[in-house]
Amino acid sequence: MGTIENGIYYRTLFKLKGWQWMYIIWGIPSVILGIIVLIFLTDRPKDAKWLSSEEREVLETELAQELARRKNAGGHLTLFQALRHVKVLLLALAYFFIVTGNYGVELFLPTILRDWYHPSDRLLTWILMIPPLGALFGMLLIGYTSDRTKERRFHAAIPILIGAIGLGLTLIRHQPLTTMIILFTATSIGTKAYLPAFWSLPSLFLSESAAAGSIGFINSIGNLGGAVGPIILGVFKDRTGSFFLGILSLSISMCFTAVIIMILRFDRHYRGEPHKNIRHPTISSNSNELFPSEQQHTEQSTTL
């Protein structure tokens, strides 16, 4: 949204300047969503009138089974223990690296394109709308396929890797503007499409309370990259007169995220649906490992 509105900033409509329209456009979706939530979102599935009776019954049964599995699973870590868990720390680091790349590219993209191709304001406005639209499509596609396959890790890492490669290829200068738009669109897809799968990762090994707190922790640490990314590009641009080293650094930063996600391992039995013979994965005091051993899986199965 922010990139799309870069073009709106320069327009005047109904005696309101572009920056005033930006506030209005940002506020309208929140107001509409708030009304929808107030009317339709219920506390329990059994109260949701927009679900059939069969759907309500299935969801209530699912929630009851999920709660029972979590209560019966011993060895829960507390929230503070979860925040020190190696996987939580690595996910926070991974999110920091990808946010660094995302904000660095997104905030400097108008400057980069203007510096390299000198487009008019009108043309630049239309160009800047393309990458976020591609990212929107990517998020919907990755979220859909991740839910259908119940796979999270690859659905988070692969888009990021594609985005990092796309960003790295922008360093090949004297490419047509169309090619550069495609590469920056691939970058935008990589910095956005991973989100649905990524935020599902903590729940694969944490209980509800620990997952909620850990997600907040991961988000807080990661968002620091929003300041680091633009600083990296700005410093390198000021000192070298070129965006080359800055873009290269952001591309490498995104690669770090993909690598971290790929080295993490989660319970291979967990596929997102209930299983009567498999305990729902939670943290235990002796499970602070990146790579659970086959022996651990065997022991867990024999105790159920």
C-alpha positions as CSV (number, residue, x, y, z in Angstrom):
1,M,0.0,0.0,0.0
2,G,2.8,2.4,0.9
3,T,4.5,2.0,-2.5
4,I,1.2,2.4,-4.4
5,E,0.5,5.6,-2.5
6,N,3.8,7.1,-3.5
7,G,2.0,8.2,-6.7
8,I,-1.0,9.6,-4.9
9,Y,1.2,11.9,-2.9
10,Y,1.7,14.2,-6.0
11,R,-2.0,14.5,-6.9
12,T,-4.8,16.9,-5.9
13,L,-8.4,15.8,-6.0
14,F,-11.6,17.5,-4.6
15,K,-9.4,20.3,-3.2
16,L,-7.5,17.8,-1.0
17,K,-3.8,17.3,-1.5
18,G,-2.1,14.0,-2.1
19,W,-0.8,13.6,1.4
20,Q,-4.3,14.2,2.8
21,W,-5.7,11.5,0.5
22,M,-3.1,9.1,1.8
23,Y,-4.4,9.4,5.4
24,I,-8.0,8.9,4.1
25,I,-7.1,5.9,2.0
26,W,-5.2,4.3,4.9
27,G,-8.1,4.9,7.3
28,I,-11.0,3.6,5.2
29,P,-10.0,-0.1,5.2
30,S,-9.5,0.0,8.9
31,V,-12.9,1.5,9.5
32,I,-14.6,-1.0,7.2
33,L,-12.8,-4.0,8.7
34,G,-13.7,-2.8,12.2
35,I,-17.4,-2.8,11.3
36,I,-17.2,-6.2,9.7
37,V,-15.4,-7.7,12.7
38,L,-17.9,-6.1,15.1
39,I,-20.9,-7.6,13.1
40,F,-19.6,-11.0,12.0
41,L,-16.7,-12.1,14.2
42,T,-17.9,-14.2,17.2
43,D,-16.1,-15.5,20.2
44,R,-16.9,-19.2,19.4
45,P,-17.7,-21.1,16.2
46,K,-21.0,-22.2,17.7
47,D,-22.2,-18.6,17.6
48,A,-21.2,-17.9,14.0
49,K,-24.5,-17.7,12.1
50,W,-22.6,-17.6,8.8
51,L,-21.5,-21.2,9.3
52,S,-23.7,-24.2,8.8
53,S,-24.6,-26.3,11.8
54,E,-22.3,-29.1,10.5
55,E,-19.4,-26.6,10.2
56,R,-20.0,-25.3,13.6
57,E,-20.0,-28.8,15.1
58,V,-16.8,-29.8,13.3
59,L,-15.0,-26.7,14.4
60,E,-16.1,-27.0,18.1
61,T,-15.0,-30.6,18.1
62,E,-11.7,-29.7,16.6
63,L,-11.1,-27.0,19.2
64,A,-12.0,-29.3,22.0
65,Q,-9.6,-32.0,20.7
66,E,-6.9,-29.4,20.3
67,L,-7.3,-28.2,23.8
68,A,-7.3,-31.7,25.2
69,R,-4.1,-32.5,23.3
70,R,-2.3,-29.5,24.6
71,K,-3.4,-30.1,28.2
72,N,-2.3,-33.8,28.1
73,A,1.1,-32.9,26.5
74,G,3.6,-32.5,29.4
75,G,6.6,-30.4,29.6
76,H,5.3,-27.0,28.4
77,L,7.8,-24.2,28.6
78,T,6.7,-20.9,30.1
79,L,6.5,-17.8,28.0
80,F,9.9,-16.6,29.3
81,Q,11.5,-19.9,28.6
82,A,10.0,-19.9,25.1
83,L,11.6,-16.5,24.4
84,R,15.0,-18.0,25.0
85,H,14.3,-21.0,22.8
86,V,16.8,-21.4,20.0
87,K,14.2,-21.6,17.3
88,V,12.4,-18.5,18.5
89,L,15.7,-16.6,18.5
90,L,16.5,-17.8,15.0
91,L,13.1,-16.9,13.7
92,A,13.6,-13.4,15.2
93,L,16.9,-13.1,13.5
94,A,15.5,-14.4,10.2
95,Y,12.7,-11.9,10.4
96,F,15.2,-9.1,11.1
97,F,17.1,-9.9,7.9
98,I,14.1,-10.1,5.6
99,V,12.6,-6.9,7.0
100,T,16.0,-5.2,6.5
101,G,15.8,-6.1,2.8
102,N,12.2,-5.3,2.5
103,Y,12.3,-1.8,3.9
104,G,15.6,-0.9,2.3
105,V,14.3,-1.7,-1.2
106,E,10.7,-0.5,-0.7
107,L,11.7,3.0,0.6
108,F,14.5,3.6,-1.8
109,L,12.8,2.1,-5.0
110,P,11.6,5.5,-6.3
111,T,15.1,7.0,-5.8
112,I,16.8,4.0,-7.4
113,L,14.5,4.0,-10.5
114,R,14.8,7.8,-10.8
115,D,18.6,7.6,-10.5
116,W,18.9,4.8,-13.1
117,Y,16.2,5.6,-15.7
118,H,15.1,9.2,-15.1
119,P,11.4,8.5,-15.7
120,S,8.7,11.2,-15.5
121,D,6.7,11.5,-12.3
122,R,3.7,10.1,-14.0
123,L,5.5,7.0,-15.4
124,L,7.3,6.5,-12.0
125,T,3.9,6.5,-10.3
126,W,2.6,3.7,-12.5
127,I,5.8,1.7,-12.2
128,L,5.7,1.8,-8.4
129,M,2.3,0.2,-8.4
130,I,3.4,-3.0,-10.1
131,P,5.7,-4.6,-7.4
132,P,3.1,-4.4,-4.6
133,L,0.4,-5.8,-6.9
134,G,2.7,-8.7,-7.7
135,A,3.4,-9.2,-3.9
136,L,-0.3,-9.3,-3.3
137,F,-0.8,-12.1,-5.8
138,G,2.2,-13.9,-4.3
139,M,0.9,-13.7,-0.8
140,L,-2.5,-15.2,-1.9
141,L,-0.9,-18.0,-3.9
142,I,1.7,-19.0,-1.2
143,G,-0.9,-18.8,1.6
144,Y,-3.3,-21.0,-0.5
145,T,-0.8,-23.6,-1.4
146,S,0.7,-23.7,2.1
147,D,-2.7,-24.3,3.6
148,R,-3.5,-27.0,1.1
149,T,-0.3,-28.9,1.5
150,K,0.1,-28.1,5.2
151,E,3.8,-27.3,4.5
152,R,5.3,-24.1,6.0
153,R,9.1,-24.1,5.9
154,F,9.6,-24.3,2.1
155,H,6.7,-22.0,1.4
156,A,8.5,-19.4,3.6
157,A,12.0,-19.9,2.4
158,I,11.6,-20.3,-1.4
159,P,9.8,-17.0,-2.1
160,I,12.5,-15.2,0.0
161,L,15.2,-16.9,-2.0
162,I,13.6,-15.9,-5.3
163,G,13.3,-12.3,-4.1
164,A,16.9,-12.3,-3.1
165,I,18.0,-13.6,-6.5
166,G,15.7,-11.0,-8.2
167,L,17.2,-8.2,-6.2
168,G,20.8,-9.4,-6.9
169,L,20.1,-9.5,-10.7
170,T,19.1,-5.8,-10.6
171,L,22.8,-5.1,-10.1
172,I,23.3,-6.0,-13.8
173,R,23.2,-2.5,-15.2
174,H,22.0,-1.2,-18.5
175,Q,19.0,-3.6,-18.5
176,P,15.7,-2.5,-20.1
177,L,13.3,-0.8,-17.8
178,T,10.8,-3.5,-18.3
179,T,13.3,-6.2,-17.2
180,M,14.1,-4.1,-14.1
181,I,10.5,-3.8,-13.2
182,I,10.1,-7.6,-13.4
183,L,13.1,-8.1,-11.1
184,F,11.9,-5.6,-8.5
185,T,8.5,-7.2,-8.7
186,A,10.1,-10.6,-8.0
187,T,11.9,-8.9,-5.1
188,S,8.6,-7.5,-3.7
189,I,7.0,-10.9,-4.0
190,G,9.9,-12.4,-2.0
191,T,9.6,-9.8,0.7
192,K,5.9,-10.3,1.2
193,A,4.7,-13.7,-0.1
194,Y,6.5,-15.6,2.6
195,L,4.5,-14.0,5.4
196,P,1.5,-16.5,5.7
197,A,3.8,-19.5,6.0
198,F,6.4,-17.8,8.2
199,W,4.0,-16.8,10.9
200,S,2.7,-20.3,11.0
201,L,6.1,-21.6,12.1
202,P,6.0,-20.7,15.8
203,S,2.8,-22.6,16.3
204,L,4.4,-25.8,15.0
205,F,6.4,-26.2,18.2
206,L,4.9,-23.8,20.8
207,S,1.7,-23.9,22.8
208,E,-0.9,-21.0,22.4
209,S,0.4,-18.7,25.1
210,A,4.0,-19.3,24.3
211,A,3.4,-18.9,20.6
212,A,1.5,-15.6,21.1
213,G,4.3,-14.1,23.2
214,S,7.0,-15.4,20.9
215,I,5.3,-14.0,17.8
216,G,5.3,-10.6,19.4
217,F,9.0,-11.0,20.3
218,I,9.9,-12.1,16.8
219,N,7.9,-9.2,15.3
220,S,9.6,-6.6,17.6
221,I,13.1,-7.8,16.9
222,G,12.5,-8.1,13.2
223,N,11.0,-4.7,12.8
224,L,14.3,-3.2,13.8
225,G,15.4,-4.1,10.4
226,G,13.0,-1.5,9.1
227,A,15.5,1.1,10.3
228,V,18.6,-0.8,9.4
229,G,17.7,-1.5,5.7
230,P,17.3,2.2,4.6
231,I,20.4,3.2,6.6
232,I,22.5,0.6,4.7
233,L,21.4,1.8,1.3
234,G,21.7,5.4,2.3
235,V,25.2,5.1,3.8
236,F,26.6,3.1,0.8
237,K,25.0,5.6,-1.6
238,D,26.5,8.6,0.2
239,R,30.0,7.0,0.5
240,T,30.3,5.4,-2.9
241,G,27.9,7.3,-5.1
242,S,26.2,4.1,-6.1
243,F,23.5,1.7,-4.9
244,F,25.6,-1.4,-5.8
245,L,26.9,-2.3,-2.4
246,G,23.7,-1.3,-0.6
247,I,21.6,-3.5,-2.9
248,L,24.1,-6.4,-2.7
249,S,24.0,-6.2,1.1
250,L,20.2,-6.3,1.2
251,S,20.2,-9.3,-1.2
252,I,22.6,-11.2,1.1
253,S,20.5,-10.2,4.1
254,M,17.5,-11.9,2.4
255,C,19.5,-15.0,1.7
256,F,20.4,-15.2,5.4
257,T,16.7,-15.4,6.1
258,A,16.1,-18.2,3.7
259,V,19.0,-20.2,5.0
260,I,17.9,-19.8,8.6
261,I,14.4,-21.0,7.9
262,M,15.7,-24.0,5.9
263,I,18.0,-25.2,8.7
264,L,15.2,-25.2,11.2
265,R,13.4,-28.5,11.8
266,F,10.0,-29.1,13.2
267,D,8.1,-32.2,14.2
268,R,7.8,-34.1,10.9
269,H,4.5,-35.6,12.1
270,Y,2.7,-32.3,12.4
271,R,0.8,-31.5,9.2
272,G,-1.8,-29.1,10.6
273,E,-4.6,-31.6,11.1
274,P,-5.5,-33.6,14.2
275,H,-4.2,-37.2,14.4
276,K,-5.4,-39.6,17.1
277,N,-2.1,-41.3,17.4
278,I,0.2,-38.3,17.3
279,R,0.6,-35.8,20.2
280,H,0.4,-32.2,19.1
281,P,3.9,-30.8,19.1
282,T,4.8,-28.5,22.0
283,I,8.0,-27.4,23.5
284,S,9.4,-29.5,26.2
285,S,12.3,-28.8,28.5
286,N,14.6,-31.2,26.6
287,S,13.5,-30.2,23.0
288,N,15.6,-27.1,22.5
289,E,17.2,-28.6,19.3
290,L,17.3,-27.6,15.7
291,F,17.3,-31.2,14.4
292,P,15.1,-33.6,16.4
293,S,16.6,-37.1,16.3
294,E,14.9,-40.2,15.0
295,Q,15.3,-41.7,18.5
296,Q,13.2,-38.8,20.0
297,H,10.4,-39.4,17.5
298,T,10.5,-43.1,18.2
299,E,10.4,-42.6,22.0
300,Q,7.5,-40.1,21.6
301,S,5.5,-42.5,19.5
302,T,6.0,-45.4,22.0
303,T,4.7,-43.3,24.9
304,L,1.4,-42.4,23.3
